[in-house]
């Protein structure tokens, strides 16, 4: 990408003058990026030609996160890091509708758009490019040139400020949300003390305005002094744990507790549980069904709570597969009916799968050192039937459980 020496190219990118060029790039079909840039270079600078082509591609990718992506503006990294609109809507619903909220480190505005849909919100980012794009994205939703909501798009006035969040005055706000930079040195880290801004700033923000929410990676570990105050909520969608949110002050419904929540594409809560970590009981033998907890449940360490609720037992110590003869319907659990239990032996597995005419095989594993892709190649699958292979230790030996997924719909 051609280096950007000033902000004028980004101001141009969000202007009406750039729109026809972005549309042209979006409609280029199978034309290669190189030839498209070359064609645009007849009328645009190298920088603007690259920005236009990149923006057209990012808008297409952005549709997976934002319904209005074809009118929004992104950078590759900011799009990757942005909260999708479903998760953002779920999070924003916890903030009081009449309160003014500051969205710190707002990026391109993934969370800001949903916060503004429930009331007045201000986005803050130290990167002036992010501030330009976030403001443009708010305008794309509202349809108002000044970024202030006067129609059904956003519920409250929205502003975006290019500023260092560590010097930003929170005194006029009732609550705040922050997405600290997890790649301050260029490499992603789950160590909160290495984030920018770090725990010292967040402690000061909490002292000034106790109602705060911190977006973190699911594998992040909190500073010990946050644990009694924060409600930690792991949120998943489509089977993937997307983020950990730490709620403070009045935003924390259960301070000191853990919560796991599953949402749909619209941000509607399908299932949520809260509690403390506990070990599930151990099964004496495999039953008819195997259950796998959702990724948010696993990340939150709440598998034991879920198992206790449904009277499920773990198939082995430290293995997050549960078993029962009862058919349990719960969005937090994937269900499999066991058809055959086999030793983890390639030859035996190959013979069994061939005899059952299985050519499509979902491979899932726990604890056992197996690479599913390599195992699939070694099994040399052929056939018209499908199945799931669950691999885990049983009685201390690697074991393969051939099963069928049970639909919960």
Backbone torsions as a table, in degrees:
resi	resn	phi	psi	omega
1	UNK	NA	137.0	177.9
2	UNK	-65.2	132.4	-178.7
3	UNK	-59.0	142.5	176.6
4	UNK	-97.9	114.8	-176.3
5	UNK	-86.8	-23.1	177.7
6	UNK	-147.7	-177.3	-175.1
7	UNK	-91.3	-2.9	-174.0
8	UNK	-62.0	-34.1	-179.4
9	UNK	-68.1	-33.3	177.4
10	UNK	-75.2	-35.4	173.7
11	UNK	-62.9	-38.4	176.0
12	UNK	-65.7	-41.4	-176.5
13	UNK	-57.6	-38.6	-176.7
14	UNK	-88.1	0.1	-176.5
15	UNK	-86.8	167.8	177.2
16	UNK	-64.5	-25.7	-179.5
17	UNK	-64.9	-30.9	-177.5
18	UNK	-83.8	-21.8	-172.8
19	UNK	-54.5	-46.5	-179.9
20	UNK	-62.9	-33.0	-179.9
21	UNK	-70.7	-39.3	177.3
22	UNK	-65.1	-41.5	177.2
23	UNK	-61.0	-40.3	179.2
24	UNK	-63.4	-44.0	179.5
25	UNK	-65.4	-37.9	-179.4
26	UNK	-66.5	-28.7	-179.0
27	UNK	-97.3	16.3	-175.3
28	UNK	-75.6	-9.9	177.0
29	UNK	65.4	-127.3	-175.5
30	UNK	-87.5	6.1	-179.9
31	UNK	-61.7	134.3	-177.4
32	UNK	-68.7	155.6	179.2
33	UNK	-58.6	-42.3	-178.2
34	UNK	-61.6	-46.0	-178.9
35	UNK	-70.7	-33.8	178.8
36	UNK	-67.0	-44.5	177.0
37	UNK	-60.4	-42.8	-180.0
38	UNK	-60.9	-40.0	179.0
39	UNK	-67.0	-41.8	179.9
40	UNK	-68.9	-26.7	-178.2
41	UNK	-66.9	-12.3	176.5
42	UNK	-68.7	-24.7	-176.3
43	UNK	-122.8	-19.0	-175.1
44	UNK	-121.6	158.6	173.5
45	UNK	-68.0	164.6	179.5
46	UNK	-59.3	-42.2	-179.3
47	UNK	-61.8	-47.9	-176.5
48	UNK	-70.3	-34.5	176.8
49	UNK	-62.8	-44.2	178.5
50	UNK	-66.0	-41.3	179.6
51	UNK	-61.9	-41.3	-179.3
52	UNK	-64.2	-47.5	-178.6
53	UNK	-64.8	-42.6	179.1
54	UNK	-63.0	-42.2	-176.9
55	UNK	-64.8	-40.1	178.7
56	UNK	-61.1	-42.0	179.3
57	UNK	-68.8	-40.7	-178.7
58	UNK	-67.4	-35.4	177.6
59	UNK	-63.3	-37.8	177.4
60	UNK	-64.9	-44.1	177.2
61	UNK	-66.5	-35.1	-176.7
62	UNK	-66.3	-18.4	179.6
63	UNK	-62.9	-19.9	176.6
64	UNK	-71.6	-18.7	-178.7
65	UNK	-114.2	-30.7	-172.4
66	UNK	-133.9	127.5	178.7
67	UNK	-63.6	-30.9	-177.9
68	UNK	-97.0	22.0	-175.1
69	UNK	-58.2	-29.0	-178.7
70	UNK	-70.6	-6.3	175.5
71	UNK	-116.0	0.0	-173.9
72	UNK	-100.1	176.1	-176.7
73	UNK	-130.7	139.3	-173.2
74	UNK	-140.6	164.5	156.4
75	UNK	-117.7	161.6	-175.8
76	UNK	-60.3	-47.0	-178.2
77	UNK	-67.7	-41.3	-178.5
78	UNK	-66.1	-37.2	177.4
79	UNK	-65.5	-42.7	179.1
80	UNK	-59.9	-39.5	-175.1
81	UNK	-86.3	-15.3	-174.1
82	UNK	-68.5	141.6	172.2
83	UNK	-70.7	130.6	178.2
84	UNK	-70.1	160.8	-169.2
85	UNK	-66.3	-27.0	177.4
86	UNK	-67.6	-50.7	177.9
87	UNK	-64.0	-39.5	-179.5
88	UNK	-62.7	-39.7	179.4
89	UNK	-65.6	-40.1	178.4
90	UNK	-62.3	-45.4	-179.0
91	UNK	-66.0	-43.4	-176.0
92	UNK	-62.3	-27.7	-177.6
93	UNK	-65.6	-17.4	179.6
94	UNK	-80.3	-16.3	179.3
95	UNK	-85.6	139.0	178.9
96	UNK	-60.0	137.7	-172.3
97	UNK	-68.1	-28.2	-176.4
98	UNK	-91.6	-5.5	-173.8
99	UNK	-87.7	148.9	175.2
100	UNK	-84.2	127.4	-175.4
101	UNK	-119.4	136.9	173.7
102	UNK	-100.9	127.8	175.7
103	UNK	-103.3	100.4	-174.8
104	UNK	-86.7	141.1	-174.0
105	UNK	56.9	54.3	-168.5
106	UNK	-74.8	-15.1	-178.3
107	UNK	59.3	-137.3	-178.6
108	UNK	-85.0	1.9	170.7
109	UNK	102.0	21.4	180.0
110	UNK	-55.8	-51.2	177.3
111	UNK	-77.4	-34.3	-177.2
112	UNK	-59.0	-41.1	-178.9
113	UNK	-60.2	-41.5	179.7
114	UNK	-74.7	-35.9	175.7
115	UNK	-62.5	-39.4	179.7
116	UNK	-72.5	-20.9	178.1
117	UNK	-71.8	-16.4	179.5
118	UNK	-109.5	-6.7	178.9
119	UNK	165.1	-173.9	-178.0
120	UNK	-62.5	135.5	-177.7
121	UNK	-146.0	145.9	177.1
122	UNK	-127.2	127.5	176.2
123	UNK	-94.6	141.7	179.7
124	UNK	-133.3	129.7	175.5
125	UNK	-149.1	137.5	-178.5
126	UNK	-73.6	-18.2	179.2
127	UNK	-86.2	114.1	-177.7
128	UNK	-63.0	-26.9	176.8
129	UNK	-66.2	-42.7	177.6
130	UNK	-61.8	-40.7	179.3
131	UNK	-62.3	-41.6	178.3
132	UNK	-61.4	-47.9	-176.3
133	UNK	-70.1	-40.0	179.1
134	UNK	-63.2	-41.7	178.1
135	UNK	-62.9	-41.8	178.3
136	UNK	-64.3	-37.0	179.9
137	UNK	-68.5	-37.4	174.0
138	UNK	-62.4	-40.7	178.2
139	UNK	-66.0	-35.9	179.8
140	UNK	-63.5	-33.6	179.2
141	UNK	-79.6	-41.8	-176.6
142	UNK	-80.8	-31.1	-173.7
143	UNK	78.1	10.3	-178.9
144	UNK	-107.8	132.5	-175.3
145	UNK	-65.9	-26.5	-177.4
146	UNK	-92.1	5.1	177.4
147	UNK	76.6	8.8	180.0
148	UNK	-104.4	134.2	-173.2
149	UNK	-76.3	122.9	176.1
150	UNK	-130.7	13.5	177.9
151	UNK	-141.5	-159.5	-173.2
152	UNK	-75.0	-7.0	-176.4
153	UNK	-65.9	-60.7	-179.6
154	UNK	-122.2	146.1	-174.2
155	UNK	-84.6	-26.3	-175.7
156	UNK	-132.5	166.5	177.9
157	UNK	-60.9	138.8	-176.5
158	UNK	-125.3	134.4	179.1
159	UNK	-133.7	150.6	176.2
160	UNK	-129.2	128.6	-174.6
161	UNK	-119.7	132.1	171.9
162	UNK	-89.0	104.9	-176.4
163	UNK	-160.4	157.9	173.1
164	UNK	-73.5	120.1	-175.3
165	UNK	-62.0	-25.8	-177.7
166	UNK	-69.1	-19.5	177.5
167	UNK	-110.0	7.5	-177.5
168	UNK	-79.8	136.1	-178.0
169	UNK	-82.8	116.3	-179.5
170	UNK	-93.7	1.9	-170.5
171	UNK	-62.8	-24.4	-178.4
172	UNK	-89.8	4.5	-175.2
173	UNK	-112.5	148.8	178.1
174	UNK	-88.7	-22.7	-177.5
175	UNK	-159.4	166.7	179.2
176	UNK	-147.7	156.8	175.6
177	UNK	-129.8	141.2	179.9
178	UNK	-138.1	141.1	174.4
179	UNK	-121.4	83.1	-174.9
180	UNK	-64.5	152.5	-179.7
181	UNK	-68.1	118.1	179.4
182	UNK	-94.2	5.2	178.3
183	UNK	-129.2	49.9	-175.3
184	UNK	-62.6	-28.9	178.8
185	UNK	-102.2	10.5	-179.6
186	UNK	98.2	-18.1	178.7
187	UNK	-116.5	137.6	-177.2
188	UNK	-66.1	139.4	177.7
189	UNK	-137.0	145.5	174.7
190	UNK	-97.7	2.6	179.7
191	UNK	-82.0	109.1	-174.4
192	UNK	-60.2	-31.9	-179.7
193	UNK	-67.3	-15.6	178.4
194	UNK	-98.8	-1.4	178.9
195	UNK	-74.1	160.1	174.8
196	UNK	-125.5	120.7	-5.5
197	UNK	-73.3	158.8	-175.3
198	UNK	-93.4	-171.7	-176.7
199	UNK	-58.9	-29.9	-178.7
200	UNK	-62.7	-44.4	177.9
201	UNK	-65.7	-42.5	-178.3
202	UNK	-63.3	-36.6	175.7
203	UNK	-61.9	-40.8	178.7
204	UNK	-67.0	-39.6	178.5
205	UNK	-63.5	-40.5	178.7
206	UNK	-66.0	-35.8	177.6
207	UNK	-66.5	-35.6	-179.2
208	UNK	-78.4	-45.3	-179.5
209	UNK	-137.3	102.6	-172.2
210	UNK	-66.6	-20.1	-178.6
211	UNK	-84.2	97.4	-176.6
212	UNK	-135.9	155.5	176.6
213	UNK	-135.6	133.3	-178.2
214	UNK	-119.1	123.8	175.4
215	UNK	-88.1	124.3	-178.6
216	UNK	-132.8	167.2	172.8
217	UNK	-70.5	148.8	-178.2
218	UNK	-56.6	-28.1	-177.2
219	UNK	-91.1	4.7	-177.6
220	UNK	-67.2	147.8	175.8
221	UNK	-113.1	129.3	-176.7
222	UNK	-76.3	149.7	167.6
223	UNK	-57.2	140.2	-174.3
224	UNK	-54.4	-34.4	-175.8
225	UNK	-75.1	-10.4	175.0
226	UNK	-82.3	-26.6	-170.3
227	UNK	-54.3	-46.2	-178.4
228	UNK	-69.7	-23.4	-176.0
229	UNK	-90.5	-34.9	-169.0
230	UNK	-90.3	143.5	163.1
231	UNK	-95.6	119.9	-179.3
232	UNK	-94.3	122.4	-178.0
233	UNK	-123.4	117.9	174.7
234	UNK	-93.9	128.7	-173.9
235	UNK	-118.6	131.2	179.5
236	UNK	-124.0	156.0	172.8
237	UNK	-147.6	138.5	-180.0
238	UNK	54.7	36.8	175.3
239	UNK	80.5	2.5	-179.7
240	UNK	-117.2	130.3	175.8
241	UNK	-76.0	114.8	-171.0
242	UNK	-89.3	-38.1	-177.4
243	UNK	-164.7	160.7	171.6
244	UNK	-108.0	128.9	176.1
245	UNK	-115.6	129.0	175.7
246	UNK	-103.2	117.8	-178.4
247	UNK	-99.7	136.0	-179.0
248	UNK	-125.7	161.6	176.4
249	UNK	64.0	-140.7	-178.9
250	UNK	-69.9	-13.2	176.7
251	UNK	-75.1	-20.8	179.1
252	UNK	-84.4	110.4	-179.8
253	UNK	-76.0	-30.0	179.5
254	UNK	-136.5	78.4	-177.7
255	UNK	-55.3	135.4	179.3
256	UNK	84.3	-6.1	-177.6
257	UNK	-100.9	167.2	175.5
258	UNK	-108.3	144.8	178.9
259	UNK	-134.1	141.8	172.6
260	UNK	-123.4	130.8	-174.6
261	UNK	-132.7	137.4	176.4
262	UNK	-112.7	127.4	179.8
263	UNK	-121.1	159.7	175.4
264	UNK	-94.7	-173.5	-175.6
265	UNK	-63.2	-22.6	-179.3
266	UNK	-93.8	-0.8	-179.2
267	UNK	87.0	10.0	176.9
268	UNK	-78.0	134.9	-178.1
269	UNK	-73.9	121.1	176.6
270	UNK	-90.8	-30.5	-177.0
271	UNK	-166.8	139.2	173.6
272	UNK	-145.9	140.7	174.3
273	UNK	-136.4	152.3	177.0
274	UNK	-139.8	157.6	-179.7
275	UNK	161.7	-156.7	178.5
276	UNK	-119.0	157.6	-179.7
277	UNK	-63.0	138.6	175.4
278	UNK	-152.6	153.6	-179.8
279	UNK	-84.9	135.7	175.9
280	UNK	-76.2	159.1	173.9
281	UNK	-68.3	161.4	179.7
282	UNK	-99.1	138.7	178.7
283	UNK	-78.5	144.0	175.0
284	UNK	-75.5	-29.5	-179.6
285	UNK	-159.0	162.3	175.8
286	UNK	-67.3	138.5	175.4
287	UNK	-101.9	-164.3	-174.3
288	UNK	-71.4	-33.6	-174.3
289	UNK	-117.6	147.8	169.5
290	UNK	-112.7	136.9	178.8
291	UNK	-119.9	137.6	176.8
292	UNK	-117.4	121.6	179.3
293	UNK	-67.0	151.2	175.7
294	UNK	-60.6	155.8	-176.4
295	UNK	-59.1	-34.4	178.7
296	UNK	-67.2	-37.9	178.0
297	UNK	-63.2	-43.1	179.8
298	UNK	-65.4	-45.3	-178.1
299	UNK	-64.4	-35.0	-179.2
300	UNK	-79.5	-10.4	-177.8
301	UNK	71.0	28.7	-176.0
302	UNK	-107.2	19.5	178.7
303	UNK	-59.7	-38.7	-180.0
304	UNK	-63.9	-37.3	177.4
305	UNK	-63.8	-44.6	-179.9
306	UNK	-65.8	-41.1	178.8
307	UNK	-62.5	-42.0	-180.0
308	UNK	-64.3	-37.4	-179.2
309	UNK	-61.4	-38.6	-175.5
310	UNK	-105.2	7.1	-179.3
311	UNK	57.0	47.7	177.0
312	UNK	-99.7	158.4	179.2
313	UNK	-128.9	144.1	179.2
314	UNK	-73.2	143.1	-178.2
315	UNK	-74.2	-21.7	178.8
316	UNK	-161.2	156.8	179.1
317	UNK	-59.3	131.7	177.1
318	UNK	74.1	10.1	-179.5
319	UNK	-110.6	121.2	-175.5
320	UNK	-86.4	48.1	166.6
321	UNK	-118.3	128.0	179.9
322	UNK	-109.5	160.0	-178.9
323	UNK	-137.6	151.4	179.3
324	UNK	-168.2	154.7	171.5
325	UNK	-85.7	-9.2	-179.8
326	UNK	-90.2	140.0	176.0
327	UNK	-86.2	113.2	-176.5
328	UNK	-105.3	130.2	176.3
329	UNK	-107.3	113.4	-176.8
330	UNK	-157.4	126.6	178.1
331	UNK	-57.8	-18.2	-179.0
332	UNK	-84.5	-1.2	-176.2
333	UNK	-131.2	132.9	166.8
334	UNK	-93.1	137.7	-173.7
335	UNK	-115.5	138.8	178.3
336	UNK	-133.4	134.5	174.9
337	UNK	-95.2	122.6	-176.9
338	UNK	-73.2	132.2	176.5
339	UNK	-106.9	-34.8	-178.6
340	UNK	-160.2	144.5	177.7
341	UNK	-114.4	126.3	-172.4
342	UNK	-133.1	153.5	170.7
343	UNK	-68.2	153.3	179.4
344	UNK	-77.5	76.2	-177.8
345	UNK	-125.6	118.9	-173.6
346	UNK	-56.5	-46.6	-176.8
347	UNK	-63.2	-46.4	179.7
348	UNK	-63.8	-42.5	178.6
349	UNK	-62.6	-43.8	-179.5
350	UNK	-60.1	-44.2	-179.9
351	UNK	-63.3	-42.9	-178.3
352	UNK	-65.6	-44.1	-178.9
353	UNK	-67.1	-37.7	178.2
354	UNK	-66.4	-41.0	179.3
355	UNK	-64.2	-30.9	180.0
356	UNK	-91.2	3.1	177.6
357	UNK	60.7	37.3	-177.1
358	UNK	-93.3	118.5	178.8
359	UNK	-114.9	-16.1	177.5
360	UNK	-117.5	116.7	-172.6
361	UNK	-130.3	119.1	171.2
362	UNK	-85.6	126.5	-178.0
363	UNK	-114.8	122.7	178.2
364	UNK	-126.7	148.4	-176.1
365	UNK	-144.7	157.0	173.5
366	UNK	-140.4	128.2	171.8
367	UNK	71.4	-43.2	-176.2
368	UNK	-68.0	138.6	-178.6
369	UNK	-81.4	85.8	-179.2
370	UNK	-135.1	138.3	173.6
371	UNK	-99.4	109.0	-175.3
372	UNK	-54.1	-40.0	-177.9
373	UNK	-64.4	-42.6	178.4
374	UNK	-67.3	-41.8	178.5
375	UNK	-60.8	-41.4	179.6
376	UNK	-61.6	-41.4	177.7
377	UNK	-64.4	-42.8	-178.1
378	UNK	-65.3	-28.8	-178.0
379	UNK	-77.4	-15.9	176.2
380	UNK	48.3	61.4	-173.7
381	UNK	-68.0	143.3	171.5
382	UNK	-156.8	142.9	-178.5
383	UNK	140.4	174.4	-174.6
384	UNK	-108.0	-6.6	-178.1
385	UNK	-95.7	164.1	-179.7
386	UNK	-126.1	158.4	179.6
387	UNK	-162.7	174.9	175.3
388	UNK	-121.7	137.9	176.3
389	UNK	-112.8	115.9	178.3
390	UNK	-101.9	123.8	-176.4
391	UNK	-116.7	126.9	-179.1
392	UNK	-163.2	162.6	176.7
393	UNK	-77.2	134.0	172.3
394	UNK	-127.6	127.6	-177.2
395	UNK	53.5	34.8	176.1
396	UNK	82.3	0.1	-178.8
397	UNK	-118.4	138.8	176.4
398	UNK	-58.7	129.8	-173.4
399	UNK	-134.3	143.7	177.7
400	UNK	-110.1	125.9	178.7
401	UNK	-111.8	109.6	178.6
402	UNK	-79.9	127.6	-171.3
403	UNK	-146.5	170.3	173.1
404	UNK	-120.6	134.2	174.0
405	UNK	-62.9	140.3	176.3
406	UNK	-105.6	118.4	-179.8
407	UNK	-69.5	135.5	179.6
408	UNK	-98.4	4.4	-177.2
409	UNK	-87.5	NA	NA
